[in-house]
Amino acid sequence: MTQLLWLWWQGYLTVRLRGAGIERLLNRASQVGVALFRVERLTSDVVLVRMAARDFRLLRPLLREAVNGPRISVSVLDRHGLPFVLRRFRRRSFLGVGLGLAVLAVFYLANFVWFVQVFGNQALAVEAIKTAVEDAGLRMGIPRSSLDPARIERKLLESLPDLVWVQVKNRGVRVEVHVVERDEAESGEQRAGHIYAKQDGLVTELLVLQGTAQIREGDTVRKDDLLISGMYYDHQGRRQYGAARGIVKARVWYEAVGEASLVRWEPLRTGRRRSRYLLTVGPLTVPIGRSLPRENHLVTSRTWQLYLGTAMAPVSWTRLDYEEVEWETVPVPAAEAEQNAYELAWESLLAQGVDRERVLVEKRAVENLADGNGIRVTVRVEVLEDIGRFSGQ
Amino acid sequence: MRPAVRQKLKRRFAETLDLPPSVVLDQAVIHIFGDSEVKIVNHKGLVQYSTACVKTRAVQGLIEVGGSELEIAFFSAQEIKIRGRIRQVMLK
C-alpha cells in the first residue's frame, strides 16, 4: 500500500509491451534497476506493466539492445499520479483555481457560527430559548471570534427567569446552549396555595404540615379534589392564608393495555447491495447516486466529518449502503407474544408515571384478539403514592 | 574448484556455524501466503510468465508457480511477488 502511494506520488505509467520474449526484457529492466508493478499477461504476446515515470527512460536503451533478437514494441497507455494531475491542472487552470477557491471558502466559512442547538430544556420551548439567544447576540452567521459565551449566558439568565443555569459551548461552526430550568416546586414553595389531588384514589395516610385538611384517611377522592387548604389559624386565632404543605398518600389504580402480534416480519437478505453518497456543505446536501425504496432495503450509513484542527467544518461525506431484502413472516410463540404485550403494557404504565417499586397489587388479563393474529394483555396495578399537587394562587 | 564441490563446502560451512543456508548458498527464499500470494526473494531471473504458470530461475533450480489468474504484483532484480489463485509451487 505504502509502495503504491509512493508510486502515485512520483507518478507512474501503464505500459504495453508487445512481442515475443518479453520475459527477457523484464529481466534486463530489473537488472538496470527498474521496478515493475502489476505485470499482467493479456495475450500470449501482450503484457501490461506499471512502472515509475522516471524509470521509463531506462527502458528505451534496452529495446535498442535487443535489435538483433525478437522485436518488442512499447507504448504508454496511461499516465497516473500526482505529477500528471498537476500537469492537467496547469492546462485547466480555472479548475485548479476553482478547487483552490473552494478550499479557501471552506476555511473561511469555518470561521462563522452556522448552527445553534439547545439542550436540557423541558418546559421551555426551543423556539423561545432560540429567540432569547438571538436577542443576546448569538445568531447564525456571526463570526466565531465575536462570540462571548459569558455575556450570552448572563443575558439569557436575565431574559429567561425560568432558567437557573446556562452554559454556551463553542463547537466549531456549531454552538451548544445547555440550560437547566427552575424546579416548579422550588419556585412555588413560598407562594400561598392549596394542595389538590392529581389522581383518583383511596387516602390511606394524611400528614398536614401547614394548612387545613379537607379530607380524612379512608376517603375516596377524585382528581382535582381539594385535599389540604392553604387557610389556617395562627396561634393567636387569626385566619391566615399561606402555602399548604403536607403529604397525602393514597392507593391509586392504573390500567394499561399492550398488544403483540403472533407473527413477525423478518428481512431475508437477497445479497444485492448498492451504495449511495451524500455530500453535505452547510445546509445543502447533494445526493450522488440513485435512491432505493426503504420498504425492501436495509440501509446503513457512515459519515465522515471534515475537521480543521479541532474545529468542525460544515462539510461532511456520507455513504449509504443499501442491502436488498425480502420480508417473510415468522410465527411468534404465544408465550413470547404474551411477554411482549406485557412489556408494552408496562411501558404504557411507566409513561403514566407508575413507580414499579411502589406497586402493591398487580393483575394481568390475557385474551386473544378477534382476528386471531395477536394477543392482548391488560395490566392493572395498585400503587401507594403521594397524590398531592400544590397549586399556587 | 567445481561448482558442485563449492556448494557442498558452503553447505558444510553454514551447518557448522549455524548460519542460514539461504544466505551462505545464495539460494532463493520462497514465501507462500495462503493460496493467493507467493513471494520469491533472491531469484535469478524470469523464465516464463503466463496467467497459469510463472517460472523463475534460482540457484537451486527452476521454481515453478502454477495456478490461475496469475499476475506479477511486483518485479525487481531481487524480488518477485506473484498474486492469483495459487495451486502449486514446484522446485525442478
Interface residues (C-beta under 8 A of the other chain):
Chain A: Q3 I22 E23 L26 N27 S30 Q31 G33 A35 L36 F37 R38 V39 E40 R41 S44 V47
Chain B: G45 L46 V47 Q48 Y49 S50 T51 L70 E71 I72 A73 F74 F75 S76 A77
